[in-house]
Amino acid sequence: MKAENPSHTASPHNGPGDPVDVVIAWVDGSDPKLAQKRSRYSESKPVPVSSGAHPTRFASSNEIRYCVLSVLRFAPFVRNIFIVTDGQDPGLTGDLQKYFPERAGSVRIVDHTEIFDGYEEYLPTFNSISIANMIWRIRGLAENFVYFNDDTFLVRSITPGEWFIDGSPVMRGRWVPAARPRVVLDRMRKWFYRHLAGRPDYQPRASFHLGQWNAAALLGFRFRYFTNSHTPHPVGRSLVEDFFLKNDSLLRKNISFRFRDHSQFTFISLSNHLQLTDGNRNIARPAVVYLKPENRAPGYIDKKINLCESDPVIIYMCAQSLDQVEEKERMKLFSWLDGKLGL
């Protein structure tokens, strides 16, 4: 892995020998209790699909199994894995006892009530942006931790240096121009729909890039911002903790939305831009194969698998919306992952 200018002065809060934890956000949308809870809030007022309320955002095709097992297989240096969820259990006990019995005690389920302790008025939440903003509050979380979505897997062995150099996070992504034109366009669209098109509840789409730009703009970036990819995200806990402790009202506003809102900033973008402001220049390419197989031509999954196998630079796969594809296509991917993980 190549990094830009990795020789900056590391934060006094961390060091190269510190433990590394992993945090995984997970939800099983097929759980009737959770679905009923979500519908009570989504039906109380109009919630656009763009807010992240669409069922596919909460669907689970057992990706969490491969996410956790891939970390244990390919990143054995990880100390603890925390699975953040809302009163649910991913049912990994059998796999852990079968394949990694010595590591079963290092995987812990963290309920939303733990990370929202003192902020209970914002629960329940169905907003991944809000949840991510609170993960630094996990009890016993290491200074150096890596945030995974449950649909992201490791596909080959890595060293701690893929995630932290001299104790500081490696940020995977690139610089892009400021998103001001998008912000202006959203404001114009909002005015049009609310005042001319008779849709007073209209909200602009809460896009992947807009949430990142909101974080960058908050920290004073004006002409460009660092956009992260669909990869695991290394985080230095102290910087984000210090920021939120000094800006509690800002944190409360950002987590007040039960579903995604276009005004929110994303946690990882905030962390990355805090790191950049602090002098961190550990920047690397994404090293990920992104897979979204819905409505793709035959051979799509085979092509992605072959890319992972043939390119030694690739260390991650992100497989989104697997609930939207045929069972045989999912099984093709999972069978390949079974082989990679030695299951």
C-alpha positions as CSV (number, residue, x, y, z in Angstrom):
1,M,0.0,0.0,0.0
2,K,1.2,3.5,-0.9
3,A,0.4,6.5,1.2
4,E,1.0,10.2,0.8
5,N,3.4,11.8,3.2
6,P,3.0,9.3,6.0
7,S,5.6,11.0,8.2
8,H,3.4,13.6,9.9
9,T,3.5,13.8,13.7
10,A,1.0,11.3,15.1
11,S,-1.6,12.3,17.7
12,P,-0.4,11.9,21.3
13,H,-3.5,9.8,21.9
14,N,-2.3,6.8,19.7
15,G,0.7,4.9,18.7
16,P,1.8,2.1,16.3
17,G,1.5,-0.6,19.0
18,D,-2.0,0.2,20.1
19,P,-4.8,-2.4,19.8
20,V,-7.2,-2.2,16.8
21,D,-10.9,-2.8,17.2
22,V,-13.6,-3.2,14.5
23,V,-17.1,-1.8,14.6
24,I,-19.8,-3.2,12.3
25,A,-23.2,-1.6,11.9
26,W,-25.9,-4.2,11.3
27,V,-29.7,-4.5,11.0
28,D,-32.0,-7.4,10.0
29,G,-34.9,-5.7,8.3
30,S,-36.8,-9.0,8.1
31,D,-37.3,-8.9,11.9
32,P,-41.1,-8.3,12.3
33,K,-40.6,-6.4,15.5
34,L,-38.1,-4.0,13.9
35,A,-40.2,-3.7,10.7
36,Q,-43.3,-2.8,12.8
37,K,-41.3,-0.3,14.8
38,R,-40.0,1.3,11.6
39,S,-43.4,1.5,10.0
40,R,-44.8,3.3,13.0
41,Y,-42.5,6.2,12.3
42,S,-42.3,6.1,8.5
43,E,-46.1,6.1,8.3
44,S,-46.6,8.9,10.8
45,K,-45.5,11.4,8.1
46,P,-44.5,11.2,4.5
47,V,-40.9,9.8,4.3
48,P,-39.4,9.8,0.8
49,V,-37.6,6.7,-0.4
50,S,-34.5,9.0,-0.8
51,S,-34.4,9.4,3.0
52,G,-33.1,5.8,3.3
53,A,-36.5,4.4,4.4
54,H,-36.6,1.9,1.5
55,P,-36.8,-1.7,2.8
56,T,-33.7,-2.8,0.9
57,R,-31.6,-0.5,3.1
58,F,-32.6,-2.7,6.1
59,A,-32.5,-6.1,4.3
60,S,-30.0,-8.7,5.4
61,S,-28.8,-11.6,3.2
62,N,-26.4,-12.9,5.9
63,E,-23.6,-10.6,4.8
64,I,-22.7,-10.0,8.4
65,R,-21.5,-13.6,8.7
66,Y,-18.9,-13.1,6.0
67,C,-18.0,-9.6,7.3
68,V,-17.1,-10.9,10.7
69,L,-15.5,-14.1,9.6
70,S,-13.4,-12.3,7.0
71,V,-12.0,-10.0,9.7
72,L,-11.1,-12.9,12.0
73,R,-9.5,-14.8,9.0
74,F,-7.6,-12.0,7.3
75,A,-7.0,-9.5,10.1
76,P,-6.2,-11.7,13.1
77,F,-4.5,-8.8,14.9
78,V,-7.9,-7.2,15.5
79,R,-8.6,-7.2,19.3
80,N,-12.4,-6.9,19.5
81,I,-15.3,-6.8,17.0
82,F,-18.4,-4.8,18.1
83,I,-21.6,-5.4,16.2
84,V,-23.9,-2.4,16.6
85,T,-27.6,-3.2,16.3
86,D,-31.1,-2.5,17.7
87,G,-32.2,-5.4,20.0
88,Q,-31.1,-8.0,17.5
89,D,-28.7,-11.0,17.3
90,P,-26.9,-11.9,14.1
91,G,-26.7,-15.5,15.2
92,L,-23.0,-16.0,14.7
93,T,-22.4,-18.1,17.8
94,G,-22.3,-21.4,15.9
95,D,-19.8,-20.1,13.3
96,L,-17.6,-18.6,15.9
97,Q,-17.4,-21.7,18.0
98,K,-16.8,-23.9,14.9
99,Y,-14.2,-21.8,13.0
100,F,-12.7,-19.4,15.6
101,P,-13.5,-20.8,19.1
102,E,-10.6,-19.0,20.6
103,R,-12.0,-15.7,19.4
104,A,-15.7,-16.1,20.3
105,G,-15.3,-13.9,23.4
106,S,-13.9,-11.0,21.4
107,V,-17.1,-10.5,19.4
108,R,-19.7,-8.4,21.3
109,I,-23.2,-7.2,20.3
110,V,-23.7,-3.5,21.2
111,D,-27.2,-2.3,21.4
112,H,-28.3,1.2,20.3
113,T,-29.2,2.0,24.0
114,E,-25.5,1.7,24.9
115,I,-24.2,4.3,22.4
116,F,-27.2,6.5,22.8
117,D,-26.9,6.6,26.6
118,G,-27.9,10.1,27.6
119,Y,-29.4,10.7,24.2
120,E,-32.4,8.3,24.5
121,E,-34.8,10.8,23.1
122,Y,-33.4,10.1,19.6
123,L,-34.3,6.4,19.8
124,P,-35.5,4.5,18.0
125,T,-33.5,5.5,14.9
126,F,-33.4,3.9,11.5
127,N,-30.8,6.3,10.2
128,S,-27.3,4.8,9.6
129,I,-25.8,8.4,9.6
130,S,-27.1,9.0,13.1
131,I,-26.0,5.6,14.3
132,A,-22.5,6.1,13.0
133,N,-22.2,9.4,14.7
134,M,-22.5,7.6,18.1
135,I,-20.2,4.6,17.6
136,W,-17.2,6.3,19.3
137,R,-19.3,5.9,22.6
138,I,-19.0,2.1,22.6
139,R,-17.7,1.0,26.0
140,G,-14.1,-0.2,25.9
141,L,-13.6,0.9,22.3
142,A,-9.9,1.2,21.3
143,E,-8.4,4.5,20.3
144,N,-7.7,3.0,16.8
145,F,-10.8,1.3,15.4
146,V,-12.2,0.5,11.9
147,Y,-15.8,1.1,11.0
148,F,-17.4,-1.5,8.6
149,N,-20.7,-1.7,7.0
150,D,-22.0,-5.3,7.2
151,D,-21.9,-5.6,3.4
152,T,-18.1,-5.1,3.2
153,F,-15.6,-8.0,3.5
154,L,-11.9,-8.6,3.5
155,V,-10.8,-10.8,0.6
156,R,-7.1,-11.3,1.5
157,S,-4.8,-11.0,4.5
158,I,-3.7,-7.6,5.6
159,T,-1.4,-6.1,8.2
160,P,-2.2,-3.2,10.7
161,G,-0.4,-0.9,8.3
162,E,-3.3,-1.1,5.9
163,W,-5.4,0.8,8.4
164,F,-3.0,2.8,10.6
165,I,0.5,4.3,9.9
166,D,2.4,5.6,12.9
167,G,-0.9,5.3,14.9
168,S,-2.9,7.5,12.5
169,P,-5.7,6.3,10.2
170,V,-5.2,5.6,6.5
171,M,-7.9,7.3,4.6
172,R,-9.0,5.7,1.3
173,G,-10.5,8.0,-1.3
174,R,-9.7,11.1,-3.3
175,W,-10.1,14.9,-3.4
176,V,-13.0,16.2,-5.4
177,P,-14.3,19.8,-6.1
178,A,-16.6,21.4,-3.5
179,A,-20.3,20.4,-3.8
180,R,-21.7,23.9,-3.7
181,P,-23.4,23.6,-7.1
182,R,-25.3,20.5,-5.7
183,V,-26.3,22.4,-2.6
184,V,-27.6,25.4,-4.6
185,L,-29.5,23.0,-7.0
186,D,-31.1,21.2,-4.0
187,R,-32.2,24.5,-2.6
188,M,-33.8,25.6,-5.9
189,R,-35.5,22.2,-6.3
190,K,-36.8,22.4,-2.8
191,W,-38.3,25.8,-3.3
192,F,-39.9,24.7,-6.6
193,Y,-41.5,21.6,-5.2
194,R,-42.7,23.3,-2.0
195,H,-44.0,26.5,-3.5
196,L,-44.9,25.7,-7.1
197,A,-45.5,22.0,-7.3
198,G,-47.7,21.7,-4.3
199,R,-45.4,19.3,-2.3
200,P,-44.9,21.1,1.0
201,D,-43.1,18.1,2.5
202,Y,-40.6,17.7,-0.2
203,Q,-37.0,17.1,0.9
204,P,-33.9,16.8,-1.3
205,R,-32.2,13.5,-1.6
206,A,-29.7,12.7,1.2
207,S,-26.9,11.7,-1.1
208,F,-23.7,9.8,-0.3
209,H,-21.5,12.8,-1.4
210,L,-23.6,15.6,0.0
211,G,-23.3,14.1,3.5
212,Q,-19.5,14.1,3.1
213,W,-19.4,17.7,1.8
214,N,-21.5,18.8,4.8
215,A,-18.8,17.5,7.1
216,A,-16.0,19.2,5.1
217,A,-17.8,22.5,4.9
218,L,-18.5,22.4,8.7
219,L,-14.8,22.2,9.3
220,G,-14.0,25.1,6.9
221,F,-13.1,23.3,3.7
222,R,-14.2,25.6,0.9
223,F,-12.9,24.5,-2.5
224,R,-12.6,20.8,-2.3
225,Y,-13.3,17.9,0.0
226,F,-12.0,14.3,0.5
227,T,-14.5,11.7,-0.6
228,N,-14.3,8.3,0.9
229,S,-15.1,5.1,-0.8
230,H,-17.2,2.0,0.1
231,T,-14.4,0.5,2.2
232,P,-13.8,-0.1,5.9
233,H,-12.8,3.2,7.5
234,P,-10.0,3.6,10.1
235,V,-10.8,6.1,12.8
236,G,-8.9,7.8,15.6
237,R,-11.4,8.0,18.4
238,S,-9.9,10.9,20.3
239,L,-10.3,13.5,17.5
240,V,-14.0,12.8,17.0
241,E,-14.7,12.4,20.7
242,D,-13.1,15.8,21.4
243,F,-15.0,17.4,18.6
244,F,-18.4,16.1,19.7
245,L,-17.8,16.9,23.4
246,K,-17.1,20.5,22.4
247,N,-20.1,20.6,20.0
248,D,-22.9,18.6,21.7
249,S,-25.7,20.7,20.2
250,L,-24.3,20.0,16.8
251,L,-24.2,16.3,17.5
252,R,-27.8,16.4,18.8
253,K,-29.0,18.1,15.7
254,N,-27.3,15.6,13.5
255,I,-28.7,12.6,15.2
256,S,-32.2,14.0,15.6
257,F,-33.4,12.5,12.2
258,R,-34.9,9.0,12.5
259,F,-34.4,8.7,8.7
260,R,-31.7,10.2,6.6
261,D,-31.9,13.9,5.9
262,H,-30.0,15.9,3.3
263,S,-28.7,18.3,6.0
264,Q,-26.8,15.7,7.9
265,F,-23.0,15.2,7.8
266,T,-21.5,11.8,7.8
267,F,-19.3,10.5,10.6
268,I,-16.5,9.1,8.5
269,S,-16.2,12.3,6.5
270,L,-16.1,14.3,9.7
271,S,-13.4,11.9,11.0
272,N,-11.3,12.2,7.8
273,H,-11.5,15.9,7.6
274,L,-10.6,16.2,11.3
275,Q,-7.6,14.0,10.5
276,L,-6.6,16.2,7.5
277,T,-6.9,19.3,9.6
278,D,-4.7,17.7,12.2
279,G,-2.0,17.1,9.7
280,N,-2.7,13.5,8.7
281,R,-1.7,12.8,5.1
282,N,-2.1,9.0,5.1
283,I,-4.1,8.7,1.9
284,A,-4.4,5.6,-0.2
285,R,-6.4,4.2,-3.1
286,P,-9.7,2.4,-2.3
287,A,-8.4,-1.1,-3.1
288,V,-12.0,-2.3,-3.3
289,V,-14.2,-4.2,-5.7
290,Y,-17.7,-2.7,-5.6
291,L,-20.5,-5.1,-6.5
292,K,-24.2,-4.2,-6.9
293,P,-25.6,-7.1,-9.0
294,E,-29.2,-6.0,-9.4
295,N,-30.3,-5.9,-13.1
296,R,-26.8,-6.8,-14.4
297,A,-25.8,-8.7,-17.4
298,P,-25.0,-12.5,-17.1
299,G,-21.5,-13.1,-15.7
300,Y,-21.4,-9.9,-13.7
301,I,-20.6,-11.6,-10.4
302,D,-18.1,-13.9,-12.0
303,K,-16.3,-10.8,-13.4
304,K,-16.1,-9.2,-10.0
305,I,-14.8,-12.4,-8.4
306,N,-12.2,-12.8,-11.1
307,L,-11.1,-9.2,-10.5
308,C,-10.6,-9.9,-6.8
309,E,-8.6,-13.1,-7.5
310,S,-6.4,-11.5,-10.2
311,D,-5.5,-8.2,-8.7
312,P,-3.4,-8.5,-5.5
313,V,-4.0,-4.8,-4.7
314,I,-7.7,-5.6,-3.9
315,I,-8.2,-6.2,-0.3
316,Y,-12.0,-5.4,0.1
317,M,-15.3,-6.3,-1.6
318,C,-18.4,-4.3,-1.0
319,A,-21.6,-6.2,-2.1
320,Q,-24.7,-4.0,-1.9
321,S,-28.4,-5.0,-2.2
322,L,-27.9,-8.7,-2.4
323,D,-31.5,-9.1,-1.4
324,Q,-32.4,-7.8,-4.8
325,V,-30.8,-10.6,-6.8
326,E,-31.7,-14.3,-7.5
327,E,-30.7,-16.8,-4.9
328,K,-28.4,-18.6,-7.3
329,E,-26.4,-15.4,-7.8
330,R,-26.1,-14.8,-4.1
331,M,-25.0,-18.4,-3.6
332,K,-22.4,-18.1,-6.3
333,L,-20.8,-15.2,-4.3
334,F,-21.2,-16.8,-0.9
335,S,-19.7,-20.1,-2.2
336,W,-16.6,-18.2,-3.4
337,L,-16.4,-16.4,0.0
338,D,-16.7,-19.8,1.7
339,G,-13.7,-20.9,-0.2
340,K,-11.7,-17.8,0.4
341,L,-12.3,-18.0,4.2
342,G,-11.7,-21.8,4.3
343,L,-15.2,-22.5,5.6
